[in-house]
């Protein structure tokens, strides 16, 4: 249990997202004691240490600390997809559903999508969508984006074998691969797949520190040195240049040291909640439970009135997310409330 979690047992159980966590006392200490410099000048030693650490974890040359996962995705994708070309992705991917059209707005690209009930890679569908460069008549495909774990599909894990098959095909046709790895840490813990094996199948990836790992802010874009250097320029152009941001990078370093393996607790808690609300726990890969409800908005309101906060992520879909600040006792309390509502 984190020290913040212990203080929250009397408050509503907040299952809306794993972004709602508060820094632990130990994380706050690491932040307060961080050595800092001006990151726009490339002189913040704690940021440099974080970037080097994350790049090495995934076996890539370089990395760039950014404020948000959305910015990390935008910077990575624009490095892979020239203006007027297209990105392929699954239809409920974060990059097309929840980034407010940023890829089109900033990068001038178009998207086409395939649909999978669990948000997974469908290589046959990708092959069918792929458009080679046929001259000035069609939009050619430049890259494919995948999400691991897949948020809106319920924290599902894209299997490494499927990603390796995608990588082999993409290399053969000259298409790049980007991984939205906001919750790649969950996939790593759930499957035991080494992070370097995930890194080996993609050209770029963006990983979040502010979700399951519990840092207050921040993501890291990972790729080649050329991608990181170009992304640094575009980060500044988008207003994302940061100064003595080692205070935040220190939280990320602390999270990498102390909060990765404990994600297994969140996965166990999610399966307990799934069983309580009538969802097959065998289909819950990580820390997200998707509950089909025709009355999603009413269900969310009723749960709130009984001290449990959950989200509607569609008119007929409720999402529950376990995280660092939810104790086992709180999970048990939420399971009782949600189970009763689900049965009514």
SEVEX-330338 format. One record per residue (C-alpha): residue number from 1; x, y, z. Coordinates in nm, 4 decimals, decimal comma. Each point is the difference from the previous one (the first is absolute). Layout:
BEGIN
@nr=NUM | X=X | Y=Y | Z=Z
...
END
This chain:
BEGIN
@nr=1 | X=0,0000 | Y=0,0000 | Z=0,0000
@nr=2 | X=0,1315 | Y=0,3484 | Z=-0,0776
@nr=3 | X=0,0112 | Y=0,2581 | Z=0,2779
@nr=4 | X=-0,2552 | Y=0,2105 | Z=-0,1898
@nr=5 | X=-0,2357 | Y=-0,2961 | Z=-0,0324
@nr=6 | X=-0,0114 | Y=-0,0524 | Z=0,3738
@nr=7 | X=-0,1367 | Y=0,3504 | Z=0,0441
@nr=8 | X=-0,2715 | Y=-0,0423 | Z=-0,2609
@nr=9 | X=-0,1959 | Y=-0,2949 | Z=0,1399
@nr=10 | X=-0,2738 | Y=0,2261 | Z=0,1354
@nr=11 | X=-0,0397 | Y=0,1892 | Z=-0,3275
@nr=12 | X=-0,1888 | Y=-0,1089 | Z=-0,3121
@nr=13 | X=0,1673 | Y=-0,2872 | Z=-0,1792
@nr=14 | X=0,1229 | Y=0,1629 | Z=-0,3193
@nr=15 | X=0,0023 | Y=-0,2477 | Z=-0,2887
@nr=16 | X=-0,0406 | Y=0,2564 | Z=-0,2774
@nr=17 | X=0,3584 | Y=-0,0276 | Z=-0,1235
@nr=18 | X=0,3531 | Y=-0,0854 | Z=0,1068
@nr=19 | X=0,0853 | Y=0,3660 | Z=-0,0635
@nr=20 | X=-0,1553 | Y=0,1071 | Z=0,3315
@nr=21 | X=0,2850 | Y=-0,1282 | Z=0,2186
@nr=22 | X=0,1847 | Y=0,2322 | Z=0,2351
@nr=23 | X=0,3783 | Y=-0,0102 | Z=0,0489
@nr=24 | X=0,1049 | Y=-0,2160 | Z=0,2933
@nr=25 | X=0,2003 | Y=0,1528 | Z=0,2839
@nr=26 | X=0,3163 | Y=-0,1661 | Z=-0,1295
@nr=27 | X=-0,0648 | Y=0,1343 | Z=-0,3494
@nr=28 | X=-0,0519 | Y=0,3500 | Z=0,1365
@nr=29 | X=0,3337 | Y=-0,0255 | Z=0,1814
@nr=30 | X=0,1735 | Y=-0,1050 | Z=-0,3213
@nr=31 | X=-0,1575 | Y=0,2955 | Z=-0,1789
@nr=32 | X=0,1013 | Y=0,2473 | Z=0,2704
@nr=33 | X=0,3595 | Y=-0,1213 | Z=-0,0049
@nr=34 | X=0,0403 | Y=-0,0183 | Z=-0,3795
@nr=35 | X=0,2989 | Y=0,1625 | Z=-0,1609
@nr=36 | X=-0,1280 | Y=0,2323 | Z=-0,2702
@nr=37 | X=0,1083 | Y=0,2206 | Z=-0,2883
@nr=38 | X=-0,1560 | Y=0,1641 | Z=-0,3052
@nr=39 | X=-0,1422 | Y=-0,2772 | Z=-0,2177
@nr=40 | X=-0,0574 | Y=0,2269 | Z=-0,2999
@nr=41 | X=0,3781 | Y=0,0386 | Z=-0,0047
@nr=42 | X=0,0319 | Y=-0,3750 | Z=0,0502
@nr=43 | X=0,1593 | Y=0,0581 | Z=0,3399
@nr=44 | X=-0,2339 | Y=-0,1675 | Z=0,2487
@nr=45 | X=0,1957 | Y=-0,3007 | Z=0,1311
@nr=46 | X=-0,3033 | Y=-0,1794 | Z=0,1400
@nr=47 | X=-0,1875 | Y=0,0283 | Z=-0,3290
@nr=48 | X=0,3057 | Y=-0,1276 | Z=-0,1857
@nr=49 | X=0,0233 | Y=-0,2949 | Z=0,2394
@nr=50 | X=-0,3682 | Y=-0,0838 | Z=-0,0520
@nr=51 | X=0,0285 | Y=0,0208 | Z=-0,3787
@nr=52 | X=0,3100 | Y=-0,2207 | Z=-0,0028
@nr=53 | X=-0,1622 | Y=-0,2513 | Z=0,2347
@nr=54 | X=-0,3212 | Y=-0,0350 | Z=-0,2021
@nr=55 | X=0,1805 | Y=-0,0174 | Z=-0,3356
@nr=56 | X=0,2184 | Y=-0,2787 | Z=0,1375
@nr=57 | X=-0,2982 | Y=-0,1899 | Z=0,1435
@nr=58 | X=-0,1480 | Y=-0,0280 | Z=-0,3502
@nr=59 | X=0,3285 | Y=-0,0421 | Z=-0,1862
@nr=60 | X=-0,0184 | Y=0,3244 | Z=-0,1975
@nr=61 | X=0,2535 | Y=0,2763 | Z=-0,0586
@nr=62 | X=-0,1749 | Y=0,2934 | Z=0,1589
@nr=63 | X=-0,3037 | Y=0,1337 | Z=0,1829
@nr=64 | X=-0,1712 | Y=0,3305 | Z=0,0717
@nr=65 | X=-0,1918 | Y=0,0945 | Z=0,3152
@nr=66 | X=-0,3358 | Y=0,1614 | Z=-0,0873
@nr=67 | X=-0,2916 | Y=0,1275 | Z=0,2094
@nr=68 | X=-0,2642 | Y=-0,2435 | Z=-0,1288
@nr=69 | X=-0,0505 | Y=-0,3282 | Z=-0,1781
@nr=70 | X=-0,2024 | Y=0,1755 | Z=-0,2682
@nr=71 | X=0,2926 | Y=0,2298 | Z=-0,0765
@nr=72 | X=0,2308 | Y=-0,3003 | Z=-0,0093
@nr=73 | X=-0,2256 | Y=-0,1709 | Z=-0,2519
@nr=74 | X=-0,0338 | Y=0,3104 | Z=-0,2168
@nr=75 | X=0,3755 | Y=0,0617 | Z=-0,0059
@nr=76 | X=0,0786 | Y=-0,3629 | Z=-0,0792
@nr=77 | X=-0,2613 | Y=-0,0388 | Z=-0,2726
@nr=78 | X=0,0905 | Y=0,3258 | Z=-0,1727
@nr=79 | X=0,3613 | Y=-0,1220 | Z=-0,0163
@nr=80 | X=-0,1182 | Y=-0,3116 | Z=-0,1853
@nr=81 | X=-0,2828 | Y=0,1327 | Z=-0,2195
@nr=82 | X=0,0677 | Y=0,2835 | Z=-0,2458
@nr=83 | X=-0,2660 | Y=0,2610 | Z=-0,0716
@nr=84 | X=-0,2728 | Y=-0,1400 | Z=-0,2236
@nr=85 | X=0,0704 | Y=-0,3653 | Z=0,0766
@nr=86 | X=-0,1950 | Y=-0,2361 | Z=0,2201
@nr=87 | X=0,0161 | Y=-0,1834 | Z=0,3301
@nr=88 | X=-0,1843 | Y=-0,3292 | Z=0,0533
@nr=89 | X=-0,1307 | Y=-0,0922 | Z=0,3460
@nr=90 | X=-0,2779 | Y=-0,1837 | Z=0,1807
@nr=91 | X=-0,3269 | Y=0,1961 | Z=0,0032
@nr=92 | X=-0,0205 | Y=0,0489 | Z=0,3776
@nr=93 | X=0,3688 | Y=0,0873 | Z=0,0404
@nr=94 | X=0,0849 | Y=0,2970 | Z=0,2170
@nr=95 | X=0,1780 | Y=0,1706 | Z=-0,2897
@nr=96 | X=-0,3231 | Y=0,0314 | Z=-0,1990
@nr=97 | X=-0,2620 | Y=0,0047 | Z=0,2740
@nr=98 | X=0,1424 | Y=0,2098 | Z=0,2815
@nr=99 | X=0,2666 | Y=0,2386 | Z=-0,1296
@nr=100 | X=-0,2380 | Y=0,2622 | Z=-0,1388
@nr=101 | X=0,1115 | Y=-0,0306 | Z=-0,3622
@nr=102 | X=0,3512 | Y=0,1127 | Z=0,0945
@nr=103 | X=0,1696 | Y=-0,2189 | Z=-0,2594
@nr=104 | X=-0,1913 | Y=0,1621 | Z=-0,2837
@nr=105 | X=0,0251 | Y=0,3462 | Z=0,1522
@nr=106 | X=0,3756 | Y=-0,0036 | Z=0,0643
@nr=107 | X=0,1287 | Y=-0,2501 | Z=-0,2530
@nr=108 | X=-0,2360 | Y=0,0205 | Z=-0,2973
@nr=109 | X=-0,0493 | Y=-0,3749 | Z=-0,0224
@nr=110 | X=-0,3061 | Y=-0,2144 | Z=-0,0541
@nr=111 | X=-0,1019 | Y=-0,3209 | Z=0,1756
@nr=112 | X=-0,1789 | Y=-0,3181 | Z=-0,0950
@nr=113 | X=-0,0989 | Y=-0,2661 | Z=0,2477
@nr=114 | X=-0,0767 | Y=-0,3658 | Z=0,0506
@nr=115 | X=-0,2317 | Y=-0,1235 | Z=0,2763
@nr=116 | X=0,0675 | Y=-0,2796 | Z=0,2450
@nr=117 | X=-0,2298 | Y=-0,0779 | Z=0,2976
@nr=118 | X=0,3016 | Y=-0,0115 | Z=0,2325
@nr=119 | X=0,1979 | Y=0,2748 | Z=-0,1699
@nr=120 | X=0,2635 | Y=-0,2401 | Z=-0,1278
@nr=121 | X=0,2170 | Y=-0,0065 | Z=-0,3088
@nr=122 | X=-0,1772 | Y=-0,1644 | Z=-0,2936
@nr=123 | X=0,2772 | Y=-0,0496 | Z=-0,2530
@nr=124 | X=-0,2359 | Y=-0,1116 | Z=-0,2761
@nr=125 | X=-0,2000 | Y=0,3198 | Z=0,0467
@nr=126 | X=0,3171 | Y=0,2098 | Z=0,0047
@nr=127 | X=0,1171 | Y=-0,1608 | Z=-0,3224
@nr=128 | X=-0,3378 | Y=0,0743 | Z=-0,1536
@nr=129 | X=0,0182 | Y=0,3662 | Z=0,0998
@nr=130 | X=0,3606 | Y=0,0556 | Z=-0,0997
@nr=131 | X=0,0376 | Y=0,2356 | Z=-0,2944
@nr=132 | X=0,3350 | Y=-0,0007 | Z=-0,1821
@nr=133 | X=0,1234 | Y=0,3133 | Z=-0,1706
@nr=134 | X=-0,1836 | Y=-0,0033 | Z=-0,3335
@nr=135 | X=0,0779 | Y=0,3554 | Z=-0,1002
@nr=136 | X=-0,2136 | Y=0,3142 | Z=0,0384
@nr=137 | X=-0,3340 | Y=-0,1801 | Z=0,0152
@nr=138 | X=-0,0193 | Y=-0,1764 | Z=0,3367
@nr=139 | X=0,1194 | Y=0,0701 | Z=0,3547
@nr=140 | X=0,2907 | Y=-0,2369 | Z=0,0740
@nr=141 | X=0,0354 | Y=-0,1715 | Z=0,3366
@nr=142 | X=0,3034 | Y=0,1154 | Z=0,1984
@nr=143 | X=-0,0494 | Y=-0,1642 | Z=0,3403
@nr=144 | X=-0,2134 | Y=-0,2241 | Z=0,2192
@nr=145 | X=-0,0749 | Y=0,0880 | Z=0,3637
@nr=146 | X=-0,0844 | Y=-0,2631 | Z=0,2603
@nr=147 | X=-0,0988 | Y=0,0405 | Z=0,3636
@nr=148 | X=0,1247 | Y=-0,2201 | Z=0,2822
@nr=149 | X=-0,1823 | Y=-0,0331 | Z=0,2274
@nr=150 | X=-0,3127 | Y=0,1121 | Z=-0,1842
@nr=151 | X=-0,1918 | Y=0,2478 | Z=0,2125
@nr=152 | X=-0,3515 | Y=0,0038 | Z=-0,1417
@nr=153 | X=-0,0002 | Y=-0,3726 | Z=-0,0725
@nr=154 | X=0,0466 | Y=-0,0645 | Z=0,3712
@nr=155 | X=0,3733 | Y=-0,0085 | Z=0,0629
@nr=156 | X=0,0565 | Y=-0,2844 | Z=-0,2441
@nr=157 | X=0,3536 | Y=-0,1098 | Z=-0,0822
@nr=158 | X=0,1130 | Y=-0,0229 | Z=-0,3609
@nr=159 | X=0,2009 | Y=-0,3254 | Z=-0,0061
@nr=160 | X=0,3681 | Y=0,0309 | Z=-0,0823
@nr=161 | X=-0,0329 | Y=-0,2549 | Z=-0,2807
@nr=162 | X=-0,2607 | Y=0,2117 | Z=-0,1770
@nr=163 | X=0,2194 | Y=0,3075 | Z=0,0335
@nr=164 | X=0,2981 | Y=-0,1913 | Z=-0,1388
@nr=165 | X=-0,2069 | Y=-0,1115 | Z=-0,2985
@nr=166 | X=-0,1083 | Y=0,3602 | Z=-0,0568
@nr=167 | X=0,3602 | Y=0,1176 | Z=0,0199
@nr=168 | X=0,1145 | Y=-0,2580 | Z=-0,2552
@nr=169 | X=-0,2762 | Y=0,0963 | Z=-0,2428
@nr=170 | X=0,0534 | Y=0,3734 | Z=0,0515
@nr=171 | X=0,3723 | Y=-0,0274 | Z=-0,0646
@nr=172 | X=-0,0707 | Y=-0,1898 | Z=-0,3198
@nr=173 | X=-0,2243 | Y=0,2727 | Z=-0,1405
@nr=174 | X=0,1929 | Y=0,2986 | Z=0,1375
@nr=175 | X=-0,2533 | Y=0,1080 | Z=0,2624
@nr=176 | X=0,0958 | Y=0,1240 | Z=0,3481
@nr=177 | X=-0,1567 | Y=-0,1171 | Z=0,3286
@nr=178 | X=-0,0854 | Y=0,2164 | Z=0,3010
@nr=179 | X=-0,1031 | Y=-0,1379 | Z=0,3381
@nr=180 | X=-0,2265 | Y=0,1975 | Z=0,2291
@nr=181 | X=0,1383 | Y=-0,1591 | Z=0,3143
@nr=182 | X=-0,1769 | Y=0,2145 | Z=0,2559
@nr=183 | X=-0,0519 | Y=-0,3158 | Z=0,2058
@nr=184 | X=0,2805 | Y=-0,2151 | Z=-0,1426
@nr=185 | X=0,1141 | Y=-0,0576 | Z=0,3584
@nr=186 | X=-0,3276 | Y=-0,1835 | Z=0,0657
@nr=187 | X=0,0516 | Y=-0,2181 | Z=-0,3072
@nr=188 | X=0,3562 | Y=-0,0747 | Z=0,1134
@nr=189 | X=-0,1076 | Y=-0,1053 | Z=0,3497
@nr=190 | X=-0,3063 | Y=-0,1941 | Z=-0,1159
@nr=191 | X=0,1901 | Y=-0,2076 | Z=-0,2575
@nr=192 | X=0,3600 | Y=0,0044 | Z=0,1177
@nr=193 | X=0,1068 | Y=0,1268 | Z=-0,3434
@nr=194 | X=0,3287 | Y=0,1925 | Z=0,0298
@nr=195 | X=-0,0303 | Y=0,3685 | Z=-0,0823
@nr=196 | X=0,2804 | Y=-0,0304 | Z=-0,2554
@nr=197 | X=-0,2054 | Y=-0,2506 | Z=-0,1971
@nr=198 | X=-0,2801 | Y=0,2532 | Z=-0,0255
@nr=199 | X=0,2523 | Y=0,2641 | Z=-0,1008
@nr=200 | X=0,1472 | Y=-0,2249 | Z=-0,2685
@nr=201 | X=-0,3200 | Y=-0,0163 | Z=-0,2038
@nr=202 | X=-0,0616 | Y=0,3740 | Z=-0,0399
@nr=203 | X=0,1684 | Y=0,3096 | Z=-0,1395
@nr=204 | X=-0,1382 | Y=0,2287 | Z=0,2691
@nr=205 | X=-0,1988 | Y=-0,0322 | Z=0,3186
@nr=206 | X=-0,1483 | Y=0,2294 | Z=0,2606
@nr=207 | X=-0,0200 | Y=-0,1201 | Z=0,3603
@nr=208 | X=-0,1832 | Y=0,1659 | Z=0,2894
@nr=209 | X=0,1275 | Y=0,0495 | Z=0,3530
@nr=210 | X=-0,3214 | Y=0,1583 | Z=0,1281
@nr=211 | X=-0,2364 | Y=-0,2971 | Z=-0,0272
@nr=212 | X=0,0811 | Y=-0,3338 | Z=0,1596
@nr=213 | X=0,3382 | Y=0,1187 | Z=0,1229
@nr=214 | X=-0,1566 | Y=0,2788 | Z=0,2044
@nr=215 | X=0,2175 | Y=0,2987 | Z=-0,0969
@nr=216 | X=-0,1885 | Y=0,3329 | Z=0,0031
@nr=217 | X=0,0829 | Y=0,0856 | Z=-0,3615
@nr=218 | X=0,2111 | Y=-0,1040 | Z=-0,2941
@nr=219 | X=0,0601 | Y=-0,2397 | Z=-0,2858
@nr=220 | X=0,3073 | Y=-0,0994 | Z=-0,1960
@nr=221 | X=0,0318 | Y=-0,0281 | Z=-0,3783
@nr=222 | X=0,2500 | Y=-0,2690 | Z=-0,1029
@nr=223 | X=0,1672 | Y=-0,0495 | Z=-0,3365
@nr=224 | X=0,3105 | Y=0,0775 | Z=-0,2010
@nr=225 | X=0,2249 | Y=0,2968 | Z=0,0744
@nr=226 | X=-0,1324 | Y=0,1717 | Z=-0,3126
@nr=227 | X=-0,3619 | Y=-0,0457 | Z=0,1133
@nr=228 | X=0,0777 | Y=0,1316 | Z=0,3494
@nr=229 | X=0,1861 | Y=0,3031 | Z=-0,1368
@nr=230 | X=-0,2826 | Y=0,0876 | Z=-0,2387
@nr=231 | X=-0,2590 | Y=-0,0555 | Z=0,2730
@nr=232 | X=0,1878 | Y=0,2366 | Z=0,2306
@nr=233 | X=-0,0403 | Y=0,2778 | Z=-0,2559
@nr=234 | X=-0,3700 | Y=-0,0746 | Z=-0,0480
@nr=235 | X=-0,0568 | Y=-0,0266 | Z=0,3761
@nr=236 | X=0,1265 | Y=0,3577 | Z=0,0317
@nr=237 | X=-0,2036 | Y=0,1084 | Z=-0,3025
@nr=238 | X=-0,3144 | Y=-0,1380 | Z=0,1648
@nr=239 | X=0,0743 | Y=0,1879 | Z=0,3216
@nr=240 | X=0,1261 | Y=-0,3071 | Z=0,1811
@nr=241 | X=0,3487 | Y=0,1237 | Z=0,0881
@nr=242 | X=0,0559 | Y=-0,0402 | Z=0,3744
@nr=243 | X=0,2639 | Y=0,1481 | Z=0,2286
@nr=244 | X=0,1002 | Y=-0,1484 | Z=0,3387
@nr=245 | X=-0,2158 | Y=-0,3013 | Z=-0,0673
@nr=246 | X=0,2308 | Y=-0,2446 | Z=0,1739
@nr=247 | X=-0,2374 | Y=0,0336 | Z=0,2940
@nr=248 | X=-0,2527 | Y=-0,1925 | Z=-0,2111
@nr=249 | X=0,2530 | Y=-0,2315 | Z=-0,1628
@nr=250 | X=0,1058 | Y=-0,1073 | Z=0,3502
@nr=251 | X=-0,3536 | Y=-0,1237 | Z=0,0597
@nr=252 | X=0,0283 | Y=-0,2109 | Z=-0,3143
@nr=253 | X=0,3333 | Y=-0,1479 | Z=0,1049
@nr=254 | X=-0,1435 | Y=-0,0833 | Z=0,3430
@nr=255 | X=-0,3019 | Y=-0,1644 | Z=-0,1632
@nr=256 | X=0,2191 | Y=-0,2151 | Z=-0,2225
@nr=257 | X=0,1904 | Y=-0,1205 | Z=0,3057
@nr=258 | X=-0,2950 | Y=-0,0626 | Z=0,2309
@nr=259 | X=-0,3337 | Y=-0,0198 | Z=-0,1820
@nr=260 | X=0,0368 | Y=-0,2403 | Z=-0,2920
@nr=261 | X=-0,0233 | Y=-0,3455 | Z=0,1564
@nr=262 | X=-0,2842 | Y=0,1061 | Z=0,2284
@nr=263 | X=-0,2221 | Y=0,0387 | Z=-0,3088
@nr=264 | X=-0,0788 | Y=-0,3686 | Z=0,0516
@nr=265 | X=-0,2093 | Y=0,1079 | Z=0,3003
@nr=266 | X=-0,2069 | Y=0,2285 | Z=-0,2239
@nr=267 | X=-0,0587 | Y=-0,2861 | Z=-0,2417
@nr=268 | X=-0,1200 | Y=-0,2254 | Z=0,2795
@nr=269 | X=-0,2299 | Y=0,2730 | Z=0,1294
@nr=270 | X=-0,1471 | Y=0,0512 | Z=-0,3475
@nr=271 | X=-0,0885 | Y=-0,3679 | Z=-0,0278
@nr=272 | X=-0,1726 | Y=0,0140 | Z=0,3383
@nr=273 | X=-0,2106 | Y=0,2952 | Z=-0,1162
@nr=274 | X=-0,0785 | Y=-0,1721 | Z=-0,3292
@nr=275 | X=-0,1355 | Y=-0,3041 | Z=0,1790
@nr=276 | X=-0,2122 | Y=0,2219 | Z=0,2250
@nr=277 | X=-0,1697 | Y=0,1734 | Z=-0,2948
@nr=278 | X=-0,0521 | Y=-0,3132 | Z=-0,2086
@nr=279 | X=0,2885 | Y=0,0427 | Z=-0,2437
@nr=280 | X=0,2099 | Y=-0,3093 | Z=-0,0692
@nr=281 | X=0,3287 | Y=0,0650 | Z=0,1843
@nr=282 | X=0,1827 | Y=-0,2220 | Z=-0,2499
@nr=283 | X=-0,0490 | Y=0,2782 | Z=-0,2540
@nr=284 | X=0,1583 | Y=0,2636 | Z=0,2255
@nr=285 | X=0,3647 | Y=0,0157 | Z=-0,1003
@nr=286 | X=0,1174 | Y=0,2880 | Z=0,2185
@nr=287 | X=-0,1506 | Y=0,2803 | Z=0,2105
@nr=288 | X=-0,3028 | Y=0,1073 | Z=-0,2080
@nr=289 | X=-0,3478 | Y=-0,1513 | Z=0,0107
@nr=290 | X=-0,2554 | Y=0,0915 | Z=-0,2669
@nr=291 | X=-0,3582 | Y=-0,0565 | Z=0,1129
@nr=292 | X=-0,2784 | Y=-0,0027 | Z=-0,2631
@nr=293 | X=-0,2967 | Y=0,1990 | Z=0,1358
@nr=294 | X=-0,2936 | Y=0,1322 | Z=-0,1990
@nr=295 | X=-0,0430 | Y=0,2538 | Z=0,2827
@nr=296 | X=0,3654 | Y=0,1073 | Z=0,0239
@nr=297 | X=-0,0638 | Y=0,3575 | Z=0,1129
@nr=298 | X=-0,2520 | Y=-0,1059 | Z=0,2659
@nr=299 | X=0,2346 | Y=-0,2748 | Z=0,1224
@nr=300 | X=0,2825 | Y=0,2523 | Z=0,0417
@nr=301 | X=-0,2279 | Y=0,2349 | Z=0,1948
@nr=302 | X=-0,1333 | Y=-0,2760 | Z=0,2261
@nr=303 | X=0,3516 | Y=-0,1197 | Z=0,0762
@nr=304 | X=0,1110 | Y=0,3539 | Z=0,0844
@nr=305 | X=-0,2876 | Y=0,0374 | Z=0,2433
@nr=306 | X=0,1310 | Y=-0,3080 | Z=0,1805
@nr=307 | X=0,3599 | Y=0,1156 | Z=0,0148
@nr=308 | X=0,1495 | Y=-0,1669 | Z=-0,3093
@nr=309 | X=0,1206 | Y=0,2072 | Z=-0,2949
@nr=310 | X=-0,0018 | Y=-0,1666 | Z=-0,3438
@nr=311 | X=-0,0106 | Y=0,1339 | Z=-0,3555
@nr=312 | X=-0,2327 | Y=-0,0308 | Z=-0,2949
@nr=313 | X=0,2174 | Y=-0,0282 | Z=-0,3111
@nr=314 | X=-0,2981 | Y=-0,0306 | Z=-0,2321
@nr=315 | X=-0,3800 | Y=-0,0018 | Z=0,0254
@nr=316 | X=-0,0013 | Y=-0,3731 | Z=0,0775
@nr=317 | X=0,3425 | Y=-0,0527 | Z=0,1548
@nr=318 | X=0,1346 | Y=0,0523 | Z=0,3520
@nr=319 | X=0,3717 | Y=-0,0194 | Z=0,0780
@nr=320 | X=0,1645 | Y=-0,0939 | Z=0,3306
@nr=321 | X=0,3740 | Y=0,0551 | Z=0,0457
@nr=322 | X=0,2071 | Y=-0,1207 | Z=0,2943
@nr=323 | X=0,3204 | Y=0,1774 | Z=0,1012
@nr=324 | X=0,2570 | Y=0,0882 | Z=0,2635
@nr=325 | X=-0,2405 | Y=0,1955 | Z=0,2213
@nr=326 | X=-0,2644 | Y=-0,2738 | Z=0,0270
@nr=327 | X=0,0547 | Y=-0,2409 | Z=0,2882
@nr=328 | X=-0,1314 | Y=-0,3542 | Z=0,0225
@nr=329 | X=-0,2484 | Y=0,1172 | Z=0,2642
@nr=330 | X=-0,1276 | Y=0,2667 | Z=-0,2374
@nr=331 | X=-0,0282 | Y=-0,2547 | Z=-0,2799
@nr=332 | X=-0,2089 | Y=-0,2231 | Z=0,2231
@nr=333 | X=-0,2245 | Y=0,2943 | Z=0,0892
@nr=334 | X=-0,0376 | Y=0,0983 | Z=-0,3659
@nr=335 | X=-0,0721 | Y=-0,3596 | Z=-0,0994
@nr=336 | X=-0,2876 | Y=-0,0126 | Z=0,2462
@nr=337 | X=-0,1508 | Y=0,3261 | Z=-0,1267
@nr=338 | X=0,0501 | Y=-0,0699 | Z=-0,3698
@nr=339 | X=-0,1107 | Y=-0,3605 | Z=0,0275
@nr=340 | X=-0,3242 | Y=0,1073 | Z=0,1601
@nr=341 | X=-0,0603 | Y=0,2627 | Z=-0,2694
@nr=342 | X=0,0843 | Y=-0,2438 | Z=-0,2792
@nr=343 | X=-0,2522 | Y=-0,2475 | Z=0,1324
@nr=344 | X=-0,2806 | Y=0,2542 | Z=0,0345
END
